[in-house]
Amino acid sequence: MVGVLKRFGFGFGPWIRKRIVDPLIQIIRRGAEPKQLAFSGALGITLGVFPICGVTVFLCGMAIAVLGSLCHAPTVMLTNFVATPVELSLVVPFLRLGELITGGPHFPLTSDAFKKVLTGKASREVLQSIFHSLLGWVVAAPFIMGILYILLLPCFKILVRKFSTVPSTPNKPVHSLTEVRLKVRDV
């Protein structure tokens, strides 16, 4: 089956390389610091698993606007994109965590409840389950962020060392003095 899919151009390797790996290498080659990349990656994934679909890009944009130069915007958006498939799989754990915290009733996940949400006829229980999911995410988010930062920092240190074209020591000039003089004279 995999051979058939690859033969007709359905291989995921080229897609992953084009959409995730190549942009990540471009980000690293532009000279961002590993700590900033790890923070931004952890932030993008943490916001990317927010339990309400379609809101994560807006949340990432708000975080980038608020944090400014503390985060690396392309990394936040790329990791938000990477977290998208995980987002749906974590809605139920966030729901159950929120129910556990509040001591609320166990919400049955049925197609009828999903249909009510889609048609706008959500009952009180559905709205309460959304609240529980949000509460579960709010409680879990700092832990997710911290663990991801700890895991991503050594990864980005290795990647920056391997792929960065910018010198890692501040004593080495990025441009030669003649380049700097030429740029000044052109102004």
N, C-alpha and C positions, 0 to 999 in steps of 0.2 A: 504494500500500500504506500509506504514512504517513497519507494522508488517511482511509483506511478505519479505521486504528487510532485516529486522533484522533476520528473521528465516533462511535466506540463507547466513548470515554473511556479509551483506552490511551495518551494523550500523556504523555510523561515530564516535560514542562515543569512542570505543576502539582505533580507528585510531588516533583521536585527542589526546587522553591520551598518546599513545605511541610516537607520533611524536612531540607533542608540550608541553603537561603538564609535563610529566616525565623528558624531557630534561631541562625544566625550573626549576623544583624542584632540579635537580642535580646541575645546575648552582648556585642556591641560597645557597645550602648546602655547597658549596665550599668556601663560605665566601667573596664574592664580596660585595662592598659597594653599598647601594641603589642609590647614586648619579651617580656612574659609570654605574650601571645597567640601570638606567633611560636614561642617555645620550646615552648609547649603543643601547638601545631599540628604542629610537627616531631616532637615526642615521640609524639603520637597516631598519626601516619602511620608513623613508624619502628616502633613496636610493632604497628601494624595490619598490617604486611607480614611479621610473624613467620611462618615457614614451616609451623607446625602449626596447622591450622584449629581454631577453637573455643577457643583459648587467649588470644587477643588481648585480650578484655574483662577477663579475670583479670589479665593483665600490666599493662594500663592502670590497673586498680584498685590493684594493688600499687604502681605508680609514683606514683599520686596519694597513697596513704597514706604512702609514704616521703618524697616531695618536699614534701608539705603545701602551704604557701602559695607555694612557688616556681613551682608550675604552676597553671593554671586548669582545674579538673576538667571543666567542661562542654565546653571546647574540646578537651581530650584525647579525651573520649569521642566528640564529633562528628567529629573528624578520623579517629579509629579507624574509625568507621562509614563514612566516605568512602573509606578505604583498603581496605575489604573486597573490592571487585572486583579490585583490583590484587594482593591477597595471593596468589591462586592463580596468577596469571601470573608471579610472581617465584619460585615454588618451584623450578622447573627451573634458572634462573640461579643461585640460591643453592646448589643441589645441585652444579652444574658448578663453581662457585667453590670449594666445599668439597673436591671431588675434585681440583681443581688444586692447592690448598694442601697436601693430604696426599699427593698423588701416587697416590691410590687408583684402582682400576679404574673405567672408565666404566660406570655403571649403566644398563642398557637399560630404557627406560620402555615397558613393555608392559601390556596389559590383565591378563595373568596375574599380574604382580607386584602390580598394584593390587588384584586379587581376593584375593590372599594377605593383603594388609594389612587389607582389610575383614573377612575371615573370621577373623583372628587367627592365621593360619598363616604369619606373616612369617618369612622365612628370614634368615639372617645378612646377606645382601647388602642386603635391604630395610632392616634395622635400621642397617646401615652407611650406606646412602643417607640415612636420616633424620638420622644424625649429621653427614654431610657437608652437608646442607641447613642444619642448625643452625649449624655452623661457618661456612658461607658468610654466613649472616645476621649472626652475631656480628662477623665481620670487616667486613662492609659497613655495619652499623648506624651506627657513628660518622660515616662519610662521608655516609650518607643524612641523618642528623640535622643535620649541619653544613650541607650544601647546602640542605636544606629551610629551615633557620633563616635563612640568607642570602637565600633567595628570598622567604620569607614576611614578613620584617620590613618591607620597604618596602610590601608589599601591605597589611599590617595598619596601618601608619602612615597610609596613604591612607584605608582604610576607617574607622579611628577618627576621623580628621579629618572625614570625610563624615557618619558616622552617629551619633557619640557625642553623648549629651545631657548628659554631665557635662563641666564646664569643664576645659580642658586645662591651665590655669595654676593652680598651687597657691594663688595670692594671692586668687583669686575664691572667695568662700564658695559652697558648694553650696546652702545654705539661708539664708534671711534671718534676721536676729537675732530677729525676732518669732516665727518658726517654732521656733527653738531654745528661746526662753523658754517658749513654749506647751508644748513637749514636756517641758521640765524641770518645769514646774508640774503637769503631768498625772501625774507619777510620784509 
